[in-house]
């Protein structure tokens, strides 16, 4: 059963709870680095089940969605109320060959893009956090809302990575 855009938003924001979204975003690259440190590439490339993304695919996805988020925020800041196009993450994964991407390069790209986006956010005036775009599926989304979504998105994928690499799960560190 596919969730609606509204259900997706509620689920993703639910991961955040009372956490500071900027602090979550700031800590995510280092948390991923700790989780994947010492894990062989072959293990990172292995899917945990048919139709489920590997850690490498999750890392490629995080890098590309960080690119999208940065673009969206910059468009919103330059044209308040701008349309925000939706995308199909599975089609992007297929077209972008996520399953063949080097996980270390994806993490490096994610880290760099995240740093650039956090630097931009540090420069915003308080009123700019309320600038918004009109998402094609989810409606009005402010910069503040997008930042929360991306933090919840991080937490969602961190939990997936933890589950995939959980010790005892097909020799998580030795594969």
N, C-alpha and C positions, 0 to 999 in steps of 0.2 A: 504494500500500500504506500503510494507516494504521498508525502506530506505537502500541504499547501504552503505558499510563501509565508503566510501568517503563522502557521504552525512551526515552520522552520525558524522564523524570527523568535518566536516564544521559546523554542527549545534552546537555541543558541544563546540568547540573553539569559536563560535560566542557568547556564553553566557559570556565568559571571557572579551571580548573587551580589554580595556587597563589596566585591573586590574592586580595586581601582583599575579601570581599563588600561590606563597608560602604564601602570606598574606591571600588569599582566603582559602587555605588548613588549615592554622593555625586557622582561625576563625570559620570554619565550625562546629566542635563539640560543641562549646559554642552556636552558633546560633541555632543548633538543640535542645540543652538543653533548651534554652529560649522558642523556639516554642512549645516544648512538656511539659514544666513545668506546673503542675497542671492539665494536661489532663489525664483523667482516661484511664486505660489500655484497657477497652472495646472499647473506642473511637479510640484508636491507632490501635486496631486490626480490625476495621471495614473497609471494602473496600468501596471506594467512588462510585463505579459502578461495574457491572459485568466485570470481566476480567482486572480490574485496581487494582494495588497494594495498600494495606493499608499502613499507616505510619510504622507499625511494619515490614511489608515486605520490605519497602524501607530501613529501618534501618538495617535489616539483610543483604540486598543487599550491602549497603555501607560498612558494616564490611567485608563481603567476598571479595568485589572488592578491598578493601584496602589491604587485605592479598595478593591477586593476584598482585596488583601493586608493593608491596614491594618485592615479589618474582621475578617479572619480572626485576625490577631495579637491584636487587642483581645478577641475572643471567647475565644481560648485563654488569655489572661492573666486573664480574669475567670472562666473555668470550664475548668480544666485537663482535657484529655481530650474536649473538646467535639467534636461532629461537624462536619466541614467539607464543605459541599456543593460538588460539581464544577459546572462550567458549560461550555457549548459556545461557544467563542470566535466561531465563524462565525455562530451564531444571534444572539449579542450584537451582532456587527458589523452584521448585517442589521436587527435590531430597533432598534439605536441609530443607524442611518443614518450609519455611519462614513464612507462615501464622500462624504457631503455636509458633513461637519464642517469647520470652519475649523481648519487645522493649527496656526496660531499660538495659538488659544484652547485647543486640546488640549494643546499643549506647556506653556502657562501653568498649566493644570489639573494636568498631570502634575508640574510643578515644585513647585507648592504642596502637593500630596498627598505627594510624596516627602519634602519638607522636614518635614512633620508626622510622617511615619512614622519618619524618621531621628531626630527629636527624641524620639519615644517610645522608640526603641531605646537612645538614650544614657542613659535613666533606668532601664533594667532592671538588676536585681541579677543577679549571675552565675547563680544557680540558675534564674532565670526564663527564661533562654535554652533550658532543657531542657523548659519547659512545652510541651505538644503538643496537637494536635487529631488526629482520625481522619478523614482525607480519604476521601471516598466511593469514589475509584478508586485512590488511591496508598497508602492506609493511614496509619500513624502518621507525623506530620510535626511536628517541634519548631520553635520559633521560630528557632533557629539554622539548621535545615534550610531553612525558608521563606526566610530572608534569603539563603542561598546560591542557592536556586532563582531568586529575583527578580533577583539579580545576574547569573546565567547567562542569564536571560530578557532582561535588558538587553543583554548582549553579543550574543545572537542577533539581536535587532532592530537593534542598531547596525550589525552586518554587513549586514543586509538594506538598511538605509537607505544605507549606503556603496555597495553594489552598484547600487542604483537611481539614485543621484546621481553615479555614477562619471563623471568627465569623458570626453567622447567618446561617451557613451551618449545618443543623440538630444539633443544640445546640453543637457546637464544644467543648466547655469546660465542659459541664454538662453530657454528655452521659455516 
